Amino acid sequence: MSTATQLIELLALRSKPVAIKFQDSAPDGVLRIESAALAGCTYWKTAADGHTFFTEASDHFGCPIGSYTHGIDLPVETAKELEGLVGTMVQLEYINLAEVPGIPRRGEPFGVAIYAPLTTAAFAPDVVLVSGNAKQMMLLAEAAHLAGLDCDSSMVGRPTCAAIPAVMQSGRTATNLGCIGNRVYTELPDDELYFAIAGTQLEKIVETLVTIAHANCELEKFHRGRVA
């Protein structure tokens, strides 16, 4: 059984985990996304639905915030849009201006980003994104803790796409509640959230998830027995 299949079965996931990789140039045998989306996180849903493709920098211009977290240099007009959007968020007291410099961002030049369902990804991912309900994310968080790969950072979701550079830089994992923009563009159900895993740690996380899933199953029997 593959690691991807094992992850899906252990958690009984509704949606396929998504594999993402950044590299300098377009991969052989993979097509570019047909049309640019309004937000980069829309590509997560497209990949989870079974599609493999890559994006170029201009395919992310529709989302100034996502472009920022992905390390994409914006055209002048789009950069002004980012400034305006951040200004609106500050005015609404959605964020504090002092938070902005601390938002994780890729430091390497952006070439292309490749997206695929984890089950069929023909590349070693930089990041694996898993979406699921609170119990499923609880199991992943416990597995990450057991593996020594949990993250001490806040679970605050905004912006959700910042989870990508965050785990790439830490080489660990991150729980992310999802922001309102992401929930609109990806149609993430209200009762679900995200767990981001550095690609290099995927196998270790799934190995410990086997132990954690079994332990929780046995402990649930114990606690239900006490209630009965």
C-alpha positions in Angstrom: 0.0 0.0 0.0 1.4 3.4 -0.9 2.0 6.1 1.7 -0.7 8.3 0.1 -3.3 5.5 0.2 -2.4 4.6 3.7 -2.9 8.3 4.8 -6.3 8.4 3.2 -7.5 5.1 4.7 -6.2 5.7 8.2 -8.0 9.0 8.3 -11.0 8.1 6.1 -10.5 11.4 4.3 -13.2 12.9 2.1 -10.8 14.8 -0.1 -7.5 13.6 -1.6 -4.4 15.1 -0.1 -2.6 17.5 -2.5 1.1 17.4 -3.4 2.8 20.7 -4.3 6.3 21.2 -5.7 8.2 24.3 -6.7 10.9 24.2 -9.3 12.7 26.4 -11.8 11.1 25.3 -15.0 8.1 23.4 -16.4 8.1 19.6 -15.9 8.1 17.2 -18.8 4.8 15.6 -19.5 2.7 17.9 -17.4 0.4 20.6 -18.9 0.1 24.1 -17.6 -3.3 25.0 -16.0 -5.7 26.0 -18.7 -6.8 29.3 -17.2 -5.6 31.4 -14.3 -7.7 31.2 -11.1 -8.9 34.1 -8.9 -6.8 32.6 -6.1 -3.9 30.3 -5.9 -5.6 28.1 -3.3 -8.2 27.3 -6.0 -5.5 25.1 -7.5 -5.6 23.0 -4.4 -9.2 22.0 -5.1 -8.4 21.3 -8.8 -5.6 19.0 -7.7 -7.7 17.3 -5.1 -10.3 16.7 -7.8 -7.8 14.5 -9.6 -5.9 16.9 -11.9 -2.1 17.2 -12.3 -0.8 20.5 -13.8 1.7 23.3 -13.2 1.3 27.1 -12.9 3.6 30.0 -13.8 3.9 33.2 -11.9 1.2 35.0 -13.9 -1.3 32.3 -13.0 -1.1 33.6 -9.4 -1.6 37.4 -10.1 -5.3 37.1 -9.4 -4.4 36.7 -5.7 -2.0 39.3 -4.5 -1.7 37.8 -1.0 -1.1 34.3 -2.4 1.5 35.8 -4.8 3.2 37.3 -1.8 3.4 34.1 0.2 4.7 32.2 -2.8 7.5 34.6 -3.4 6.1 36.0 -6.7 7.2 39.4 -7.8 4.1 41.3 -8.8 3.5 43.8 -11.6 3.1 47.4 -10.5 -0.7 47.4 -10.7 -1.1 44.1 -8.9 1.4 45.3 -6.2 -0.9 48.3 -5.7 -3.8 46.0 -5.4 -2.0 44.1 -2.6 -1.3 47.3 -0.8 -5.0 48.2 -1.1 -6.2 44.8 0.1 -3.9 44.9 3.1 -5.1 48.4 3.9 -8.7 47.2 3.8 -7.9 44.3 6.1 -6.2 46.7 8.6 -9.1 49.1 8.4 -11.5 46.3 9.2 -9.3 45.2 12.1 -8.9 41.8 10.4 -5.2 42.1 10.8 -2.7 44.4 12.5 -0.2 46.1 10.2 2.6 44.9 12.5 1.6 41.3 11.6 2.4 41.6 7.9 6.2 41.3 8.0 5.8 38.1 10.0 3.7 36.3 7.3 5.7 33.4 6.0 7.0 33.8 2.4 9.0 31.7 0.0 12.5 33.3 -0.4 13.5 31.5 -3.6 12.7 32.9 -7.0 9.4 31.5 -8.4 9.7 29.4 -11.5 6.7 27.0 -11.6 4.5 25.2 -9.1 3.3 21.7 -9.8 0.1 20.4 -8.3 -1.2 16.8 -8.2 -3.3 14.4 -6.1 -0.9 12.8 -3.6 -2.0 9.4 -4.8 -0.8 10.0 -8.4 2.0 12.5 -7.9 5.1 11.5 -9.9 7.3 13.9 -8.0 8.6 14.3 -4.5 6.4 17.0 -3.0 7.7 20.0 -1.1 4.4 20.2 0.8 1.5 17.9 1.3 -1.9 19.6 2.1 -4.5 17.5 3.9 -8.0 18.8 4.6 -10.4 17.1 7.0 -12.6 17.5 10.1 -11.4 18.2 13.6 -11.0 14.5 14.6 -9.0 13.7 11.5 -6.7 16.7 12.1 -6.4 15.7 15.8 -5.0 12.4 14.7 -2.5 14.0 12.4 -1.5 16.5 15.0 -0.9 13.7 17.5 1.1 11.8 15.0 3.2 14.9 14.3 3.8 15.3 18.0 4.8 11.7 18.4 7.2 12.1 15.5 8.7 15.3 17.0 7.5 17.2 14.0 4.7 19.4 15.5 4.9 23.1 15.2 4.6 25.7 17.9 3.2 28.4 15.7 -0.4 29.7 16.0 -3.3 27.9 14.3 -4.7 31.2 13.0 -5.6 30.6 9.4 -4.9 33.9 7.6 -3.7 33.7 5.0 -4.0 29.9 4.6 -1.5 29.8 1.8 1.2 30.9 4.2 1.2 27.4 5.6 3.1 26.4 2.4 6.2 28.4 3.0 5.9 27.9 6.8 6.4 24.1 6.6 8.9 24.4 3.8 11.0 26.6 6.0 10.5 24.6 9.2 10.7 21.2 7.7 7.9 20.2 10.0 4.1 20.4 10.0 1.4 23.1 10.7 -2.3 23.0 11.5 -4.2 25.8 9.7 -7.8 26.7 10.3 -8.3 28.2 6.9 -9.1 31.8 6.1 -12.4 33.1 4.7 -10.9 33.7 1.2 -9.6 30.1 1.1 -13.0 28.7 2.2 -14.8 30.6 -0.5 -12.4 29.7 -3.4 -11.9 26.1 -2.4 -15.4 25.5 -1.1 -13.9 24.0 2.1 -16.7 22.8 4.3 -17.3 24.8 7.5 -16.4 21.9 9.7 -13.0 21.2 8.0 -9.5 22.6 8.4 -6.0 22.0 7.0 -2.9 20.2 8.0 0.3 20.9 6.1 3.2 18.5 6.0 6.7 19.1 4.8 7.1 16.6 1.9 10.3 15.2 3.4 8.5 14.2 6.6 5.4 12.5 5.0 6.6 8.9 5.4 7.5 9.5 9.1 4.2 11.1 9.8 2.2 8.3 8.3 4.4 5.7 10.2 3.5 7.4 13.5 -0.1 7.8 12.3 -0.5 4.1 12.2 0.4 3.9 15.9 -1.8 6.9 16.8 -4.8 5.6 14.9 -4.6 2.3 16.7 -4.1 3.9 20.1 -7.1 6.1 19.6 -9.2 3.2 18.5 -8.4 1.3 21.7 -8.7 4.3 24.0 -12.1 5.1 22.5 -13.3 1.6 23.4 -12.0 2.1 26.9 -13.7 5.5 27.4 -17.0 4.3 25.8 -16.9 1.3 28.1 -16.6 3.7 31.1 -19.6 5.7 29.9 -21.7 2.6 29.4 
